């Protein structure tokens, strides 16, 4: 009987471990799959599109370096010269056919291409600060925005409950309340979180980069693609330009709070 009990105990432990690993028991752990499932729960299945920032347009261009970043980073992008880039302007959210709105957060992702197939990939938004300071906060805010089938709108009590538990997000939203710019072309895009640059001597420096626009934007148009149509029209008339700025962190600055 003792042997059977021990074997049974091991089986129970193994089964419990398997259920835990697969998020079947215990508190939900925020794995990549959990986030993917949450986006699908909120926005539905959208085959062929990203789970977030589903609506966007791909662009290509180049980065001209004046060499000023070399004191902070040994990355090839900061050597004097030109680096090809591929990018994507987008709107946050998982609905690829949603109507453009100036109040929706705008994104710009860039991939700097280097010899040998290496890339420097950036993800930026036109927000002053990111609304969440933890993966759990992002996950909870995402679910609070879920549309209720009976009304076609989010539960009006869900977001206030979330903000009551996350005052840091309420403060961030207040900071981001500034009137948005006209379009993609005149938006400043920021890295939002801190990154460490490492120079040739191995010195690590925290920075948060920004892309500052060098042109105005065409006014939004009417209709479903009111922000994207002016952007495409403006790009067809000539290149759009931004200046890469590298705000350098001081020793007392926090580097772990978006």
C-alpha positions as CSV (number, residue, x, y, z in Angstrom):
1,X,0.0,0.0,0.0
2,X,2.9,2.3,0.8
3,X,4.4,1.8,-2.7
4,X,1.0,2.4,-4.4
5,X,0.6,5.6,-2.4
6,X,4.0,6.8,-3.3
7,X,3.4,6.1,-7.0
8,X,0.1,7.8,-6.8
9,X,1.7,10.8,-5.1
10,X,4.2,11.1,-7.9
11,X,1.5,10.8,-10.5
12,X,-0.5,13.6,-8.7
13,X,2.6,15.8,-8.6
14,X,3.4,15.2,-12.2
15,X,-0.2,15.9,-13.3
16,X,-0.2,19.1,-11.1
17,X,3.1,20.2,-12.7
18,X,1.7,19.6,-16.2
19,X,-1.5,21.6,-15.4
20,X,0.6,24.4,-13.9
21,X,2.9,24.6,-16.9
22,X,-0.2,24.8,-19.2
23,X,-1.8,27.5,-17.1
24,X,-4.7,25.2,-16.0
25,X,-4.3,25.7,-12.3
26,X,-2.9,28.5,-10.1
27,X,-2.8,32.2,-11.1
28,X,-2.5,33.0,-14.8
29,X,1.1,33.5,-15.9
30,X,1.6,36.1,-18.6
31,X,3.2,34.0,-21.3
32,X,3.3,35.2,-25.0
33,X,0.4,32.8,-25.8
34,X,-1.7,34.3,-23.0
35,X,-1.3,37.7,-24.5
36,X,-2.1,36.4,-28.0
37,X,-5.2,34.7,-26.6
38,X,-6.2,37.9,-24.9
39,X,-6.0,40.0,-28.0
40,X,-8.0,37.4,-29.9
41,X,-10.6,37.5,-27.1
42,X,-10.9,41.3,-27.3
43,X,-10.6,41.8,-31.1
44,X,-11.6,38.4,-32.4
45,X,-9.7,36.4,-35.0
46,X,-8.2,38.6,-37.8
47,X,-6.4,36.1,-40.1
48,X,-3.4,37.6,-41.9
49,X,-3.1,40.6,-39.5
50,X,-1.1,41.4,-36.4
51,X,-2.8,40.9,-33.1
52,X,-2.1,44.5,-32.1
53,X,-1.5,47.5,-34.4
54,X,-3.3,45.5,-37.0
55,X,-3.9,48.5,-39.3
56,X,-0.8,49.9,-40.9
57,X,1.2,50.8,-44.0
58,X,4.8,49.6,-44.7
59,X,7.4,52.1,-45.8
60,X,11.1,52.1,-46.7
61,X,13.8,54.7,-46.5
62,X,17.2,55.3,-44.9
63,X,18.9,56.8,-41.8
64,X,21.7,59.3,-42.4
65,X,24.0,59.3,-39.4
66,X,26.1,62.4,-38.5
67,X,28.2,60.3,-36.2
68,X,27.1,62.0,-33.0
69,X,25.9,58.8,-31.4
70,X,29.3,57.0,-31.4
71,X,30.2,58.3,-28.0
72,X,27.2,56.4,-26.6
73,X,27.0,53.3,-28.9
74,X,29.3,51.2,-31.0
75,X,26.3,50.2,-33.2
76,X,26.9,50.4,-36.9
77,X,23.9,52.7,-37.3
78,X,25.8,55.6,-35.5
79,X,28.8,55.5,-37.7
80,X,28.8,58.4,-40.3
81,X,26.9,57.2,-43.4
82,X,23.6,55.8,-44.6
83,X,21.7,52.8,-43.3
84,X,18.7,51.4,-45.1
85,X,15.5,51.1,-43.0
86,X,12.1,49.4,-43.4
87,X,9.2,50.7,-41.3
88,X,5.5,50.6,-40.6
89,X,3.1,53.3,-39.5
90,X,0.2,51.9,-37.6
91,X,-2.7,52.5,-35.3
92,X,-3.0,50.6,-32.0
93,X,-5.7,48.0,-31.6
94,X,-6.6,44.7,-33.3
95,X,-9.2,45.8,-35.8
96,X,-7.6,46.1,-39.3
97,X,-10.7,47.7,-40.8
98,X,-11.4,50.3,-38.0
99,X,-12.0,53.9,-38.9
100,X,-9.1,56.2,-38.3
101,X,-9.3,58.5,-35.4
102,X,-6.8,61.2,-34.2
103,X,-7.2,60.0,-30.6
104,X,-5.9,56.4,-31.4
105,X,-2.3,56.0,-30.5
106,X,0.0,56.0,-33.5
107,X,3.0,53.7,-33.9
108,X,6.1,53.6,-36.0
109,X,8.3,50.5,-36.1
110,X,11.7,50.6,-37.9
111,X,14.2,47.9,-38.8
112,X,17.7,49.2,-39.5
113,X,19.5,46.8,-41.8
114,X,23.2,46.0,-41.5
115,X,25.6,43.8,-43.4
116,X,25.3,40.1,-42.6
117,X,21.6,40.3,-42.1
118,X,21.6,41.8,-38.6
119,X,18.9,44.3,-37.7
120,X,18.2,46.9,-35.1
121,X,14.4,46.9,-34.5
122,X,12.6,49.7,-32.8
123,X,9.0,50.0,-31.7
124,X,7.8,53.6,-31.0
125,X,4.6,55.4,-30.3
126,X,3.4,59.0,-30.4
127,X,2.7,59.0,-26.6
128,X,4.7,60.9,-24.0
129,X,4.6,58.0,-21.6
130,X,3.3,54.4,-21.9
131,X,0.0,53.8,-20.1
132,X,1.2,50.7,-18.2
133,X,4.3,50.1,-16.0
134,X,4.0,46.3,-16.0
135,X,2.9,43.4,-18.2
136,X,0.1,42.7,-15.8
137,X,-1.2,46.2,-16.1
138,X,-1.2,46.0,-19.9
139,X,-3.0,42.7,-19.8
140,X,-5.7,43.9,-17.4
141,X,-6.2,47.1,-19.3
142,X,-6.6,45.1,-22.5
143,X,-9.3,43.0,-21.1
144,X,-11.1,46.0,-19.6
145,X,-11.5,47.3,-23.1
146,X,-13.3,44.2,-24.3
147,X,-16.6,44.9,-26.1
148,X,-19.7,43.4,-24.6
149,X,-21.8,41.5,-27.2
150,X,-25.2,42.8,-25.9
151,X,-24.3,46.5,-26.3
152,X,-21.5,46.6,-28.8
153,X,-19.5,48.7,-26.4
154,X,-17.1,48.0,-23.6
155,X,-18.5,47.5,-20.1
156,X,-18.7,51.1,-18.8
157,X,-17.7,49.9,-15.3
158,X,-14.6,47.9,-16.4
159,X,-12.2,50.7,-17.1
160,X,-13.0,52.7,-14.0
161,X,-12.4,49.6,-11.9
162,X,-9.1,49.0,-13.6
163,X,-8.0,52.6,-13.1
164,X,-8.9,52.5,-9.5
165,X,-6.5,49.6,-9.1
166,X,-3.8,51.2,-11.3
167,X,-3.4,54.8,-10.4
168,X,-0.1,54.9,-12.4
169,X,-2.1,54.3,-15.6
170,X,-4.6,57.1,-14.7
171,X,-1.6,59.4,-14.2
172,X,-0.1,58.3,-17.5
173,X,-3.4,58.9,-19.4
174,X,-3.6,62.4,-17.9
175,X,0.0,63.1,-19.2
176,X,-1.0,61.8,-22.7
177,X,-4.1,64.0,-22.9
178,X,-2.4,66.7,-24.9
179,X,-4.1,67.4,-28.3
180,X,-2.7,65.0,-30.9
181,X,-1.0,66.4,-34.0
182,X,-2.7,66.3,-37.4
183,X,-1.3,63.1,-38.7
184,X,1.5,60.6,-38.9
185,X,3.9,63.0,-40.6
186,X,4.1,65.6,-37.8
187,X,4.0,63.1,-34.9
188,X,7.0,62.6,-32.5
189,X,7.6,58.9,-32.0
190,X,9.3,57.7,-28.7
191,X,10.9,54.5,-27.5
192,X,8.9,54.9,-24.2
193,X,11.1,52.5,-22.2
194,X,14.8,53.0,-21.4
195,X,17.5,51.1,-23.3
196,X,21.2,50.8,-22.6
197,X,23.6,51.9,-25.3
198,X,27.1,50.4,-25.0
199,X,30.1,52.2,-26.5
200,X,33.5,50.9,-27.6
201,X,34.9,51.1,-24.1
202,X,32.0,49.1,-22.7
203,X,30.3,52.0,-20.9
204,X,26.6,51.5,-20.6
205,X,24.3,54.5,-20.8
206,X,20.5,54.5,-20.5
207,X,18.7,56.4,-23.2
208,X,15.2,56.9,-24.5
209,X,15.2,57.9,-28.2
210,X,12.8,60.1,-30.0
211,X,12.1,60.7,-33.7
212,X,11.2,64.4,-34.0
213,X,9.3,65.4,-37.3
214,X,10.9,67.9,-39.7
215,X,7.7,68.6,-41.6
216,X,4.0,69.4,-41.1
217,X,1.3,66.9,-41.9
218,X,-1.6,67.2,-44.4
219,X,-4.9,67.6,-42.6
220,X,-6.9,64.4,-42.0
221,X,-9.4,63.4,-44.7
222,X,-12.9,62.1,-44.2
223,X,-13.8,58.4,-44.4
224,X,-12.4,55.1,-43.1
225,X,-8.7,55.9,-43.8
226,X,-8.6,59.6,-42.8
227,X,-5.1,59.4,-41.4
228,X,-3.5,57.0,-43.8
229,X,-4.6,58.6,-47.1
230,X,-2.9,61.9,-46.3
231,X,0.2,60.1,-45.2
232,X,0.4,58.1,-48.4
233,X,-0.3,61.2,-50.5
234,X,2.4,63.1,-48.7
235,X,5.0,60.3,-49.1
236,X,4.3,60.1,-52.8
237,X,5.1,63.8,-53.1
238,X,8.5,63.4,-51.4
239,X,10.4,61.8,-48.5
240,X,9.3,62.4,-45.0
241,X,12.0,63.2,-42.5
242,X,12.6,62.9,-38.8
243,X,15.6,63.7,-36.6
244,X,16.7,61.0,-34.1
245,X,17.3,62.5,-30.7
246,X,18.9,60.5,-27.8
247,X,17.9,61.9,-24.4
248,X,20.6,60.6,-22.0
249,X,19.6,59.3,-18.6
250,X,21.2,60.7,-15.4
251,X,22.3,58.3,-12.7
252,X,19.2,59.2,-10.6
253,X,16.7,58.6,-13.4
254,X,14.5,55.5,-13.2
255,X,15.1,53.1,-16.0
256,X,12.4,50.5,-15.2
257,X,9.2,52.4,-15.4
258,X,7.6,53.2,-18.8
